[in-house]
Amino acid sequence: MDRVDLGSDGPVVPGSTRLADHTTLRVGGPAANFVVAETEHELIDAVTGCDERGEPVLVLGGGSNLLITDEGFEGTVVRVAIGGIKADVSTCGGASVRVGAGENWDDFVAEAVDREWSGVEALSGIPGSVGATPIQNVGAYGAEVSQTITSVRTWDRTERTQRTFPLTDCGFGYRTSRFKREPGRYVVLDVGYQFTLGSRSQPVAYAELARRLDTQVGARVPARLVRDTVLEIRRGKGMVLDASDHDTWSAGSFFTNPILSADDAGRLPEGAPRFPMPDGSVKTSAAWLIQHAGFEKGYGTERASLSTKHVLALTNRGGATSADLVRVARAVRVGVAQAFGITLVPEVNLVGVQL
């Protein structure tokens, strides 16, 4: 589809702290209060204080998975800036690592590759903070963070105590976790990982990546080569942050890949991707559905559109409001539902807006 006139609500009115300046979509109105928490004590105090006052609180990591209303947030936004990487490394046991929730995720991946901690190299180039990755069980190119996480330490806002969840209690699934299923309850303080040692990657698990590496699925290759190749692929799709490239003014994949029953998957058109899941369900491709419902790269307006490189990303072309982006997302979701009877589910967290 070509660009269409979906309307506009005008520019965002800036406040003292514009949330647009703290999100990768570069959209969002002012925060009533904005706190940067550099220590666990500061983070817990800020969140607990809001809870005791009955004040709304928005915990913000890297801002890479958020679409925030143009009206902003009438409460306190707490940006998590807890840093630190602590490692216990042995030739027998590998690397046991704990990482502060505010560490930049891709910086951590780069350090893991440098230190020959094998396991997260395929997750290179993903924007955001370490503390946000367990919530979504972030994944790409055949890897998920749950494959290396050993525990997640949190502040439980309901019980008002620290709670550490071992891997088996995190409830990880495709783009979900117990932390996502109980939204707002748990504030991540740090994340524990276990890595094997060595310069080679974990087995390559994604066909596109294997092709680009000129190898086979299941092969192990230099981890640095995996990282470099993933970054190259992501840049080609506008999925590595670049201030000069509006295709990267996004929140990554806007919709999750639908998980269907076997019967529903059987009703998909011939040629639609089908990926069997362990529980008997079938995953299909949201990007394929969007394209085959008639939405091309760049569909939208001069201010908000699908990426010109990748239809699964919704992008700010400059000066977009949340209302501009919602209009495009709604049009895509309605079009896919009409074409295939499948309602796409946002992967992005919506704050003050609805599709």
N, C-alpha and C positions, 0 to 999 in steps of 0.2 A: 504494500500500500504506500501511496505517496503521503507527504506531510499534509495534515488537515487542520482546519481551524477548530480547536477544541475549546476556545475561550481562554480568558485570563482574569485573575483577580487583582492584578497590579503588584507592585513591588512590596517586599517585606519592609516593615517599619523597624529600623534598628533600635535595639535597647542597649543597656549598659554592658551586657554580655550576650552577644548574639550567638545562639547555638549553631547557626550556619557556619561559624568560624571553628566549630569543634566536631563537624561531621564531614565524612567524605562526599556526601551528596551536596554539601555546601548550602543546605536548606535548614530553616528553623528560626523561629522568632526569639525574643529575649527570654532569659531566665530571670525569675524574680530574685533568686540568690544563686551564687555560683561559688563552690568550694573546691579547692584542689587538695586532695589528701595524699601526702607523700609517705605516710607511715600507717601501719595497721591501726594504731591508737587514734590517729586523726580520722581515719575512715569510719571506724566503729563509733567514735564519738559523734561524728557528723550525722550518720544515719540514725543512731539511737536518739539523738536530740530531736530530729525531725519526727521520729515515731512517737516519742513522748508528747510532743506538741500537737500531734495529729496533722502534721504538715506533709504534703506530698513530697516525695523524693524520687529523683531519677538518678540512678547510678550509671555513670558514663565511662566507658573504656576508651577505645580508639575512635569511636564514633563511626565505625565502618559498616554498621548493620542497622542503621536508624533512619527513619523518615519522621521528622518532627514537624508538628503544625506550625504554620506561619504566625499563630498567636503566641507561640513560645510555651513556656512551662511555668505555671503559677505555683511555684514551690522552690525547693532547693535542688539544684543539680550538683552532684558530687562526682568530680572527675577522679578516677582512681589512678594514682601515679606512684604506686608502691613498686620499687625496683628491687633488683638483686637476683643473682644466680648463684646457688650453692650446689657444689657437686662433690660426691663421694665416688671416686673412680678406683677400680681395681681390675687387674687383668682377668681375674676369675669371674667377678660379679658384674662387670660392665660399669656403666655410669648411672648412679642414682642421683637425680637432679631435682632441686626445688627452685621454682621461679616465681618471683613476685608478680602479682596480678597486673601491675601497671607496665610491665616490660613490653616493648614493641614485639609483636609476634615474629615478624620477618627478621628482625635483628637477632632474635633468639635462634631462629632456624639457621641463619648464617653462622652464628657462633657454634652451633651444634655440628655443622659441617666442618668448620675449621678445626674443631676439637676431635673430629672423627667419632662423633656420637651418631650412630646410624639409626634412622627411623622416621625423621620428619622432613627429609630432603624433598619429597614430592609435594610438600605443603608450602613450598617457597612462594613468596610474592603475595600472600594473602594479607590484606591490611587489617589493622586492629591490634588489640592487646592480648596478652597471654590469658588473662582472666576471663575474657569473653569466649575463648575457644571451646571450653568444655560445655558451655551452656547450649551451643548449637551442635556440639560434636562436629566441629568444622572438618570438612574433608574436601579432597580434590585429587584427581588423577590416581584413583584407586587406593588412597590412603585416608585415614581419619585419625584425629588426635587420640581417640579412645584406644588406638593400637599401642600407644606408648605411655599413656597416663597410668599412674599407679594409685593416685589419690588426689582429692580436691579438698582443700581446707577452706572453710567458709565461716561467715558470721550469720547465724540463724536469727532473723529478725523477729520471728514468732516466739521462739524460746529464749531469745536474748542471751545467746551463748555461742561459743565457737564449736563448730562440728566439723570433723574430718571424715570424708566419705572415701572408703577404699573403692577401687575400680568396680568391684562387684555390686556396690550399692549406688553407683552413679546413674544406673538406668539408661545407659547409652543406647541409642538407636539411630536410624537415618535422620540426621539433622535435628536430633532431639536428645534430651536427658531429663533426669528428675528435676534439675534446676530450671529447665525450660517449662516443664509441666507444672511447676509450682512458681509461677512468675513473680518475681520481686521478693520471694522469701529469703533466698540465700545470696549473700554478697561474697564473691570469691576473693580470698585473701592471697592464696598462692596455690600452685599446681605442682604435683610431683610426677616425675617421669622416670622410666627405666629404659636405657639404651644399651644396645650391644656396641662393642668397640670395633672400629675398623674403617678403612677408607671406602669400602664398597657399600652400596645402597642396600636397602631391603629389597626383596624380589619385586620387580616392576609388575604392577597389577593392572595397568590401564593400556588398552590396545593403541590408542593414539600416541601415548608417550613412548611405548615400545617402538612404534614405527619411526618416530622422530629420533630415537636413539639407535635405530638400525639394529635392533635386537628382538628377542622374543619375550612375550609375557612370561613372567616367572624368572627371568634372568636377573643377575645382580651385576651392576656396573658401577664405576666410580660415582660416589655420592655427589661430588662436586659437579660432575657432568649432568646428573639428574637435576640438580638445582639450576644450573645454567640453562638447561633445555626447558624446564618448566617455566622459568622466567621469560624465556624467548616466546614460548607458546602463549603465555598470559599477556605479554606485551602486544602480541599480534591480535589479541581479542580485546585490547583496551582494558585489561584487568590488573595492571600494575600502576599505582598512583603516579600521575605526572601532571603537575599544575598547568602545563601548557596544552594538555590534551583533554578536551571536554568528554571524550569517551570514558575517561577514568574518573570523571566527576559523578560517581555512582555509588551504590551500596553493594556492588558485586551482583551476584545472581538475585534477581528480585523475587522469583518464584522458585519453590522447591520442585524437584521432579516428582510427579504423581506416583503414589503407590496404589496399585489397583488389585482387585481380586482377579483370580484366574479367568473368571467368566467375563468380567469387564475388559480385561486385557484382550480376550478373544474377539471382542467387538471392535477393536482398533483396526484401522485400515491396514491393508497389506503394505509392508514396508515400514510401518511404525516401529521404533525401537522397543524391544522387550528384553528386560533383564530379570531373570528369575531370582527371587529372594529366598533366604533359608526357610522362611515360614510358609512358603507356598504362594505368597503374593508376587506381583510382577511390577517392577519399576519401569516407567517409560520416560521419555525425554520431554521436559517442558519446552525446550527450545524447538524441538521438532514440531510439537503441537502448535506453538505460536507461529512458526513459519508456514505450516500447512493450513493454518486458519486464515492466511492471507496477509500476515503482518511482516513486512520486510524490515531489514536493517534501516534505521533512521526514521521509522514511522513516528509521527507525532507533530510537534510544533517547532517553531524557531527557538523556543525556550526549554522545552522538555521533550525528549524523544527516546525511543529505543536506541541503543548504541549503533553507530554506523559500522561496527565491527562484529557485534555479537548480540542477537535479539533477546537474550535472557537478561541483559542489563538495562536498567532504566536510567537515563542520564540527564544531568542538568547542563543545558547548552549555554548557560550564562544568564543569570537573573531569574531563574525559575523559582516559583513558589511551590510549597507542598501541594497546593491545589492544582497547579499545572501538572505535577507528576502523578497525582491521584487520577486525574482525568485520563491520562495515557494508560495507566495501569488498569483502570476500570474497563476501558475500551478493549484492551487485550484480553482481560479475563472473560468479559462477556462474549467476545468473538470466539474464543476457544471453547467456551461452554456451548455456544450455539452450534459450532462445527462438530464437536466430539462428545458432548455431554459430560465433560470433565471440568470441574471448578478448580482452577489453580489456587494454591495456597501460598501466601506471601512468606518468603524466607526472612524478609526484612521486618524488624520490629517497628510497629506503627505507634507513634506517641501523639495522641490527640487528633488522629485522622483515622478514617475508615474507608475501605474499598467498597 
